[in-house]
Amino acid sequence: MAEPRPGWVPRLVALDIDGTLLRWVEGSGQTREEVSPAVHDAVRRVLDAGAHIVLASGRSPHGMTRIADLLDLRGQPARGDADTPGGEDERVWVVASNGAVVFRYPPVEVVLEETFDASAAVAEVLRHHPDAMVAVEDRGVGYRVNKPFPDGELSGEMRETSLEELLGEPVSRVIVRDPEATADDFVALAARLGLHGTDYVVGWTAWMDLAPVGVSKASGLEHVCQALGVEAADVLAIGDGRNDLEMLRWAGRGVAMGQAVPEVHEAADATTLTVDEDGAAVEMSRYFPAAAEEASA
């Protein structure tokens, strides 16, 4: 695995949430909404050193603000001309919906939203999985769904409606979920279909995110970096899922969590410990060590 050049320190740290910052609840496909002290302290050291922390997730915006609050995120001056009189812009940058939405927080201010017509792609998937559940984001509220998802899988409220209404206008992200299938089933299906006109990501379970072509966490982070005057070469990105592949390849240093699937390890420059072992904190501490670690170095 590649090592960073001697003396390299990231100017921006991009962090996936589920499986990277938050631990999985075994067998449920859900994560605990708790940040470990080690991860919280490592994030604090990154911020105190003047670097940026950017959350980058497949979650919708309203599913990410609580995590930003748990981490006590704050902004840093951008190019020396921050928005606040004290010289520091307290709002942070967040990449949501696998890169389709970029927003500032607090409060939520969407600065970029990529949308597309997902109707044809969803119809193709449903032809093979006719009983699948479909959801689109209902920003600030939750999701509109064709049928209820299992408890805890979607953040916010669920509003049941018809497929025609769900897909009657451009959307930033569509979720297709089939509890009777496996992730491998969806990987094989996506490969067979080609899904022309859209990009896709398959999660740990039979869960598929459909997004506009060319949109990923990497494209969302590129937008943030341009606003902050940061190069991709100065970014440390950490993630564990298939929706992190582009981000890990794009960043100056991409690091896979220890429990990640094989293709994520292959895309990354290095692998850290698992989420249960606070692997994200271990990686951040290489560049932003605690005072005791510095003293013993």
Secondary structure in CASP SS format (residue, H / E / C, confidence):
PFRMAT SS
TARGET T0000
AUTHOR 0000-0000-0000
METHOD secondary structure of the structure
MODEL  1
M C 1.00
A C 1.00
E C 1.00
P C 1.00
R C 1.00
P C 1.00
G C 1.00
W C 1.00
V C 1.00
P C 1.00
R C 1.00
L E 1.00
V E 1.00
A E 1.00
L E 1.00
D C 1.00
I C 1.00
D E 1.00
G C 1.00
T C 1.00
L C 1.00
L E 1.00
R C 1.00
W E 1.00
V E 1.00
E C 1.00
G C 1.00
S C 1.00
G C 1.00
Q E 1.00
T E 1.00
R C 1.00
E C 1.00
E C 1.00
V C 1.00
S C 1.00
P H 1.00
A H 1.00
V H 1.00
H H 1.00
D H 1.00
A H 1.00
V H 1.00
R H 1.00
R H 1.00
V H 1.00
L H 1.00
D H 1.00
A C 1.00
G C 1.00
A C 1.00
H E 1.00
I E 1.00
V E 1.00
L E 1.00
A E 1.00
S C 1.00
G C 1.00
R C 1.00
S C 1.00
P H 1.00
H H 1.00
G H 1.00
M C 1.00
T H 1.00
R H 1.00
I H 1.00
A H 1.00
D H 1.00
L H 1.00
L C 1.00
D C 1.00
L C 1.00
R C 1.00
G C 1.00
Q C 1.00
P C 1.00
A C 1.00
R C 1.00
G C 1.00
D C 1.00
A C 1.00
D C 1.00
T C 1.00
P C 1.00
G C 1.00
G C 1.00
E C 1.00
D C 1.00
E C 1.00
R C 1.00
V E 1.00
W E 1.00
V E 1.00
V E 1.00
A E 1.00
S H 1.00
N H 1.00
G H 1.00
A C 1.00
V E 1.00
V E 1.00
F E 1.00
R E 1.00
Y E 1.00
P C 1.00
P C 1.00
V C 1.00
E E 1.00
V E 1.00
V E 1.00
L E 1.00
E E 1.00
E C 1.00
T C 1.00
F E 1.00
D C 1.00
A C 1.00
S H 1.00
A H 1.00
A H 1.00
V H 1.00
A H 1.00
E H 1.00
V H 1.00
L H 1.00
R H 1.00
H H 1.00
H C 1.00
P C 1.00
D C 1.00
A C 1.00
M E 1.00
V E 1.00
A E 1.00
V E 1.00
E E 1.00
D E 1.00
R C 1.00
G C 1.00
V C 1.00
G E 1.00
Y E 1.00
R E 1.00
V E 1.00
N C 1.00
K C 1.00
P C 1.00
F C 1.00
P C 1.00
D C 1.00
G C 1.00
E C 1.00
L C 1.00
S C 1.00
G C 1.00
E E 1.00
M E 1.00
R E 1.00
E E 1.00
T C 1.00
S C 1.00
L H 1.00
E H 1.00
E H 1.00
L H 1.00
L C 1.00
G C 1.00
E C 1.00
P C 1.00
V E 1.00
S C 1.00
R C 1.00
V E 1.00
I E 1.00
V E 1.00
R E 1.00
D C 1.00
P C 1.00
E C 1.00
A C 1.00
T C 1.00
A H 1.00
D H 1.00
D H 1.00
F H 1.00
V H 1.00
A H 1.00
L H 1.00
A H 1.00
A H 1.00
R H 1.00
L H 1.00
G C 1.00
L C 1.00
H C 1.00
G C 1.00
T C 1.00
D E 1.00
Y E 1.00
V E 1.00
V E 1.00
G C 1.00
W C 1.00
T C 1.00
A C 1.00
W E 1.00
M E 1.00
D E 1.00
L E 1.00
A E 1.00
P C 1.00
V C 1.00
G C 1.00
V C 1.00
S C 1.00
K H 1.00
A H 1.00
S H 1.00
G H 1.00
L H 1.00
E H 1.00
H H 1.00
V H 1.00
C H 1.00
Q H 1.00
A H 1.00
L H 1.00
G C 1.00
V C 1.00
E C 1.00
A H 1.00
A H 1.00
D H 1.00
V E 1.00
L E 1.00
A E 1.00
I E 1.00
G E 1.00
D C 1.00
G C 1.00
R H 1.00
N H 1.00
D H 1.00
L H 1.00
E H 1.00
M H 1.00
L H 1.00
R H 1.00
W H 1.00
A C 1.00
G C 1.00
R E 1.00
G E 1.00
V E 1.00
A E 1.00
M C 1.00
G C 1.00
Q C 1.00
A C 1.00
V C 1.00
P H 1.00
E H 1.00
V H 1.00
H H 1.00
E H 1.00
A H 1.00
A C 1.00
D C 1.00
A E 1.00
T E 1.00
T C 1.00
L C 1.00
T C 1.00
V H 1.00
D H 1.00
E H 1.00
D C 1.00
G H 1.00
A H 1.00
A H 1.00
V H 1.00
E H 1.00
M H 1.00
S H 1.00
R C 1.00
Y C 1.00
F C 1.00
P C 1.00
A C 1.00
A H 1.00
A H 1.00
E H 1.00
E H 1.00
A H 1.00
S H 1.00
A C 1.00
END
